[in-house]
Amino acid sequence: MARAAGAHRVVIGRDADFAKTVSELTAGRGVDVAYDGIGGTTLQKTLACVGPFGVAASIGQAAGRIPPLDVDELGPRRSLIFARPSVMAYIRAVMEFLARCLTPP
């Protein structure tokens, strides 16, 4: 499915060293954007895949809570952007918006 959607390379396997594979595929440059839906200790591996000035987004924690993150991992040397969006926060914001809009003055 990933290839059909346009992926050039696909790394499959629970035990795959995807950070090493990404480094090899990009000649050490890393990717521009990486999404981590696994959490736990996998986030550190995902961050290792991102090249300078890239973006990493943590969008889940199926493998458990994410350990504390050292901001030195993000910059200034690598100058990464890190996001941890929450669909739950978005839903709460929409619910608040709707409640305010639907409540008569």
ABEGO torsion letter per residue (X at the ends): XAAAAGBABBBBEAABBAAAAAAAAAGGAEBABBBBAAEEAAAAAAAAABBBGBBBBBAEBAAEBBBBBBAAAAOAAAGBBBBBBBAAAAAAAAAAAAAAAABBX
